[in-house]
Amino acid sequence: MNTVAQEPPASDRRPLRFVAFGIAVIIGISGLSARLFYLQVSQGVQYAQIATQNRTVQQAIPSTRGLIFDRNGRALVRNEPSFAVKIRPVDLPLSQRDAVVARLADLLRMDPADINASIDENPGSRFDLVRIAQDVPRDVADIIAEETLALPGVEVDVETQRQYLDGTLMSQILGYTGAIDAAGLAKLKDQGYLSDDLLGKAGVESTYEAQLRGTYGLETVERDASGRKLQVLETNKQPVAGDSLQLTIDTHEQQLALKALTWAMKTARLKSGVMVVMNPQTGEVLAMVSVPTYDSNKFATGISQKDFQTYAKDPNQPMLNHAINEQYPPGSTYKLVTGLGALSDGRITPTTVIGSHPYILIGATRFWDWNHAGFGPLNIRSGFAHSSDTFFYQVAQRLGITRLAYWAHQLGFGAPTGIDLPGEAAGIVPSDNWKQNTFGQPMFEGETVQAGIGQGYDVATPLQVLNAYCTLANGGRLLKPQIVRQVIGPDGNVVRPFKPILIRKLPTSTSNLVVMREAARQVVTSHHTYNLVELPIPVAGKTGTAQFGVKDAQGRLPFHEWFVAFVSKSGKFAKPDSQLAVIGFAENANTVGNVATEMVKYYLQLHFKLKVDKRLPYLLRKGNFYGN
Amino acid sequence: MGVLRIEPARAQPWSPRSLAVIWRSFDLQLTIYALLLTSIGLAMAYSNSVESGGSLFARDSTFVRGLMWAGLSMLVLAIATAFDYAWLKTLAWPIYFTNLGLLAATLVVGSGVGGTARWIPILGLQFQFSELAKILMIVVLANFLASRQGKLDSIWSILGACMLVAPALVLVMLQPDLGTSLVFVAILGGMLFMSGASLRWLGLLAAAAVPASYVAWTYLLRDYQKARLLSFLDPSQDIQGAGYQLYQSQIAVGSGGLFGKGLTNGTQDSLNFLPVQTTDFVFAKLSEELGFLGAVVVFALFVALIWRILVCAWRSRDPFGLLMASGIASLVLFQVVVNVGMVIGVMPITGIPLPFVTHGGASLISLGLGLGILQSINMHQARAEW
């Protein structure tokens, strides 16, 4: 064997380099071990905490939303379990977005544009859920849940949704719940609202949001890296159900009011009108109807863009509660302010006689009576009964604009009544101050006399007018109108009991109020309101016809019609004992007679279950009635 | 001056007696350490399969595939052990060009993640030839440097070795696979060092690497590669992007603590916070579930393995054997340091597997081949005592 040839040359093996390599190994591995020791042993506790936070997330447990009942305990709304489809934008890759949206649109029978709009209007961050659809049928929800892999970022949630049992009957009062928007989330995030939350958006659902919502609970859930909820680890805080509301509204009265209003609107072929019924003694609103209206359920189930646009573009504004959100010239109903103010200030006495004329002259301008012949000499009672414009022009002149404005404010005009519904308009009570601030001029005398008959700059909401007459009817107590009677806790205990809220006591004498009540009764007894007097109930009231807008070819203005009435309990109008006051209002009502009077008459017939029917449909034909 | 050299064939017949001698020189320790490391990798694959909830023995479960690759790898080891390594010297050039051909083919038909070309499908399995290329490059370099015995003080020996590696390195960089090309550099460096090449020239070369890496950084690296390389410095900087893996992997490692959460109990990986948990980031899963102690055991196995490889190098009277073993030792050391360093946040992210532990077919089979060659070297030294 040639062993020599196999012997490696001495230069081949270099022990020092082996040692150096070995040292490199030891240094390398020691370095790794040291770093590992630091991470795992020194910092191990901190990292363990991070790992726990990593896999767990605290998540809100929605509370049960409070219910809403009418004054008799009849449920007006129900909480229904429903499926909602949501998207977490961060988990939806841009490249797949079109395909996912198309598939969802197909499954949900939605317009892809609606889905894209929801994603783009995402109120939260890209990591928060965005609501896409509610009220999804179970089979569709199942399909979407099955297709998780093909629909990245899409989740199906079970949640409760509002169902409004009377559809459109109460929509203006109840409002609706809907998805929170970006502005709302920015405001409410601190109060625990979530990006995909629902909240009350109109009506008492909105004003009583805090009470109805309750308090969300908190749970710790395990999730995976893509945010999917795997299991609930711990409930940190139990949710507390929201309080329920008992409304002052009587469903039956609401139905009657709607029936009367609808009849008048249909017969007169009008689009928009209001009827509100109140108890003057308490300020409780018994019925409040505004047509046209909307369907709360459409909003609660996630309204489509198309339906929403239909509502939004309707010139009659069905989304507004015309009883409180809109303001109109009050017309002759405002003569209460002028008359009561002049009596209280001593500018006239109940027996002061002022001559009414076809018109009065201020400078070179003629201010006409509605009755172009005038009524001859009148006192406050007969002047109010005939609603003589020239009579009240002169009373307004005696009172002056400053005191007129003072008494208007005393009766609740020019400020929101404070009713517990959102978006109430304040109205306008013109005064020198107001006009100076608005137009940079003082009031002219011609404007003052116009203000005295509820024209010109005067505007008010139907509720303000009604509440002013309630104040007359109850003996001078201006009460805050209320629509929620009681707030009831989830355990059934009354959290907030009902009590009338006095805004102010009118600084006038009882006798002045008696005179004005009797004057209002005389409006009816003088047949100014046609055959209303023939109803076997003691009604007093005041009509109004308020011109607005632009003159037509014949020089006539379009006008709104008003009638505000209260029923005496004892039949003696000297007593402030009325428990029922009603206002009817018809917008842009060019009819032969006063539509508002007819609708109030019909409501009273229905309310008192009268056998007689004194309605006069011929008054509701198209024409050009202009009589205060 | 040809680098090709024909070795005289060994005429001696195999006899029962010599077989026994041969078996005695088979380094059982070396194979056992490798097997233990592979088993730990399989345990991780098992844990992954359990956690992902699928059937453990489903055909495509991580565990079953891991078992299959481990079996194949042992077969390759056995065959390479029985094969006389001396033939490798004869076949060095064909091996070299086959290697380049495979890498070029990978570029043409290969597929990968995000527009890269790393894998070639063979029989329905994805095979990464750049893993095999590491071992083949060691063979070629060992042959070249062995042929330069006595001339290793010359700069030309070093430059020649560099020239040999350059084409393969460029082909891998084009895939692009930065990590593997760095492994080539590490192998080259380790083998030159152990070959006895002039330290002066090596030092100069290392100094030259500084401006060279500046040029590479500026002109060769793509933006995502730079982002990955830099993200380890501050993973929180880009937590949703390149830093995410690093951040999650450090949480996994750190939360493992001293004793770990127990096999299959890792939350970071079972909930998928940890990306590529059975391949490049397997060590994160390992240290989450087995803790610091488990990781130290793995380190100890690697140290023992490298020790046995160096023993093989020391024993070899043939410079080829010494160099072959040095190359494999360099490969293992470099990959361990870089892979583990990446997982624990002290090295940039590169797609370098953890030897034996990473569940990856090409890596396991290539290492099986490498160890087989080492065993062949071991046994053929023993035939003539010295």
Interface residues (C-beta under 8 A of the other chain):
Chain A: M1 T3 Q6 E7 P8 P9 S11 D12 R13 R14 R17 F18 A20 F21 G22 A24 V25 I26 G28 I29 G31 L32 S33 R35 L36 F37 L39 Q40 V41 Q43 G44 V45 Q46 Y47 A48 I50 A51 T52 N54 R55 E222 R223 D224 A225 S226 L230
Chain B: Q149 G150 L152 G190 F193 M194 G196 Q248 Q250 I251 A252 V253 G254 S255 G256 G257 L258 T267 Q268 L271 N272 F273 S287 G291 F292 A295 V296 F299 F302 V303 I306 W307 L310 A313 W314 S316 R317 D318 P319 L322 S326 A329 L333 V336 V337 V340 G341 I344 G345 V346 A384 E385 W386
